[in-house]
Every structure is written in structure tokens, then in C-alpha cells.
Amino acid sequence: MRTRLLLGAVGVAVAAYGAWLLLQQDRADLVDTGVWLAGGVVLHDFVLVPLTLLLGLVLIRLLPAYLRAPVVGGLVVLGTVTLMAVPVLGGWGANADNPTILDRNYTAGWLVVAGVTILAVVLTIMLTLGGRSGGPGARRR
Amino acid sequence: MTALKTPPIPEQRDFPSRLHHPRVAARVGAWLGICFLVAFATGLISHLAQQPDSWLPSRPVWGYRLTQGVHVAAGTACVPLLLVKLWTVYPRFWIRPPRPSRELLLHVAERTSVGVLVAAAIFQLATGLANVTTWYPWSFSFRSTHFAVAWVVIGALVVHIAVKLPVVREALTGPVDQDEPPGDGLSRRGLVRTAGIASAVAVLLTVGGTVPWLRKVSVLSARSGDGPQDLPINKSARAAGVTASATDPAYRLEVVHGATSISLTRGDLLAMPQTAAGLPIACVEGWSAHGDWSGVRLRDLLDLVGAPRGSAVTVSSLQEQGAFRMTHLPAQFADDELTLLALGLGGEALSIDHGYPARLIAPNRPGVLQTKWVSRLEVEA
């Protein structure tokens, strides 16, 4: 318990230092920082997660049991990687003065990633089916 | 007729998936914590390297290239881990607060610390990823704000670990699938593995901007690695407004030490002993590339004006504005035999976007401080 209290106190001090650094900004920048801090949580908790849960419910209804694990796994990989790639896919940082930034065809790149993911999912399904004697109709599990 | 009923507020039990479990959260959380700590440590190095009076050594030459590449890769790896981790614990968001008492206070304190952690973590990843593409859809300064919020994340993370220590200990003893109810679909082990795979894929798809042999694989990297003389740039001569002054035949490099000063043309510089150095350009945005530079050793120029060893130098650019128009070069870099006033790159004259007529290139330095279009070197008293 003492370790935990000590850890907690250290954590509060470190975070407070960060907050103090933030407060050195002028008011407009501080407000903007606050909007971005809160905006991320709101978007995540009230848009992204509900959409993910909804998609999960739909998939459970639509997909036969033996397909669920590989399909959900593929969607987690593709979904999270796509979110990570939003700034390059949007290309808002592109700069006419500097052709060395955002200089790939990101749509094509994303399609390749999606294609490889689908291929991996299909292969996983085939390997699982091959490993089982009865195939999809057997309802062994 | 009855009025439309508002849907009930969900509760934790409304999320029945067996994947919402501490055994998953603790494992994904451990990896996430490690990645955040690595990003924090390398971020501190980058912050220090950008301080005018940085005491970081000038060796190894690839030091900043490595730490900043790792910084951006670790942050990128966090994205899938954070999303999976937050999904796993999401039902806890709907836990009803306990009856007013000491527990309520503790509950509010814990929820606040988690709220701060989540907000700061999402903020760091979102702003960092945008910065990699030089996209700034906000008014605050990226560098100082990303630095400040980093402390908030790490502080809140330490608090979170302190609060959850018993749960984490319990969850990490024994296998992830201990007491896992049977069912179809992804298993707990499957979800943890998937998070790890997604994280590795995210890194693989972006790290080519700093690991040349992965360029072809990294289809989502903000830089292909191409550029004038096979090296990307961050600011073009046109954007810096130096196209005319950099090509003006009247260009002179001023080297100043107290009352002593000399003025050199590019021809004078080329007539001095030339040194070759293979040094990386490593940018704060996480991209880096190796260049084969040639030019005059900075120390040789300082010798011309009789500057003693151990002198720091102010390097000024032809650029008339911009935060990095003037940089302060600490003595350990000024004295390094690999620090050059570069005139050539890859066996050719330096291209204008790489800083023609002359640029600074020093080992183990952030790219923003490798001043281009150098017009003046002033030895500091």
C-alpha cells in the first residue's frame, strides 16, 4: 500500500508539472489545447466506441460462428491502422512548396493494406477449416 | 398513448463480451505503457537536443536519428494498443458511482485520473501523427504543448498504475484465458495477439521514412524518402524566401570572432581543404536519411578567426524570418571534426533546397538545427 501511495504521489506531481507547463500558454492557445484534449475523448467515447460496438453486434448476427474470430481480427487490424493513417490519407499537410512530403499514393497504399488483410483473413479461415474435419456445416464446437 | 421512452443508460453488465476482462486489459495495457514510456524518454532527448544550450554529445552520429525514429515508431505503435485497451475497459465507463461516502470520493478521484490519462493519451497520438505530416490544425505551438501534455500522460499513467496495481498483479498471474467462458468468436488470447499484430503492422507501414530498406513496405509513411539529391527536405528555398539571395554572386560568408572578421565567397570556401562526412539528416517529424556531404570543416573556419576550442557559435541563415533563422551551435558540435559547412551533397554541388551555397551539417543533431543557406558564423564570447 505504501508503494502505491508513493507511486500515486509521484504521478500527481509529474502530471501537475505538465499542467503547469500548459498554463504558461496564452489564453487562446490554452482554450484550443482544451478543445483538443476534450475533443479526442468525446470523439472516442461517444462516436468511435459506439460505432465499434454497433458493428460488433451486426457482425455477430450476420457471421456464422466459425468466421467471427478471423473477420473481427482482420477488422481490428485494418480499422486501427486506418485511424492511424488518417493524416496521410487526408493529406492536409501537403505543401506545394515541398514535394518531398506526403509524396506517395496513399489511397493505393491503403487498398493494398486492405487487400493483404483480407487475404490473411481468408487464409486463416481456410487453415482453420482444413484443421477441422467437418468444415462449416459440421458444427463441432 | 405513452410518450417515447428515453433509452436506458447502459450499465457495465450490458456489455457481455468475455473480452472486456482485466486479463486482456492488463496485457494490452502493459505493452501500451511500455510504448508510452519509450516515446516519453526519446521525446525528452529530442526536447533536450533542441535546447540552445544542449549538453548532449555530438556522438554517436546516428544518435538523434535513432531516438527520434524510435519516438515516432513507439507513438505509432500506441495507436492500435490504445484503441483496443480502451475498448476492453469501455464498460467501466458506465459504472454507477457508489453511494455518497468515502468510496464516492475515491471513485471520483479515480475516474478523474483515468479521464485525464485518456484525454492526454489521445491528444499526444493525434497531435504527433498530424505533426509527422506537417499538418497543424490548431493554434497552439506543437512542440511546447506536445512536451507539456507528455508530462501529464506519464503522471496520469503512474497514478493509474498505482490505483490498479492489485488488479494488474492478479490479472497477470496465470494465463490470459484462465476462467475464460467458452464461446465463439475472438478469444482473449486472440484479441491480445490481434492488438500486437495491428501495432506491429502500423509501425511497419510507416517506419520506412527512417529505415530505408523498408521504404517499399511502408506505403503509409509520410515520406517516400525521395527528394532533391535523393534526400527529402522540410523547407524549400522558395518557402524560405532565399531563392534570390542564395544565388546572388555577391554572396559572402561572414565569419566573426570579436573584432576579427573575414568574408568568404563560395569559391574561397571551395579552395579550402575539403572534408567528406557521411551524416544523417534526422528530422523531429521522425523521418531521416543518410547524406554524403562534402565541405569545409567548421573548426577550420573558426581557426581562421582565431577562435579558441570550446567556443559556441551562432549560425545565421540568409532566411529573413522563421524560428530557425538563427541557431546556437554548442561547443561540442562546433569542435567535432565531422561538423561541416557543407558545399556539396552526393558528389554534386549542394542543391538550393538543401541549402546552397553552404549549410551546416553536424552529427547527432535534429534536422531543424542544421541551418541551411548559411550567411554568418559568429563565435560567441
Interface residues (C-beta under 8 A of the other chain):
Chain A: T3 R4 L5 L7 G8 V10 G11 V12 A13 V14 A15 A16 Y17 G18 A19 L21 L22 Q24 Q25 A28 D29 L30 D32 T33 W36 L37 A38 G40 V41 H44 D45 L48 V49 T52 L53 G56 I60 A65 Y66 R68 A69 V72 G73 V76 V77 G79 T80 V81 L83 M84 A85 V86 P87 V88 L89 G90 G91 W92 G93 N95 D97 N98 T100 I101 L102 D103 R104 Y106 A108 G109 W110 V112 V113 R141
Chain B: F15 S17 T76 V79 P80 L83 V84 L86 W87 Y90 F93 S113 G115 V116 V118 A119 A120 I122 F123 A126 T127 L129 A130 V132 T133 T134 W135 Y136 P137 W138 S139 F140 S141 S144 T145 F147 A148 V149 A150 W151 V152 V153 I154 G155 A156 L157 V158 V159 H160 I161 A162 V163 L165 D184 G185 L186 S187 G190 L191 T194 A195 I197 A198 V201 A202 L205 T206 V219 L220 S221 A222 R223 S224 D226 G227 P228 P232 I233 N234 K235 S236 R238 A239
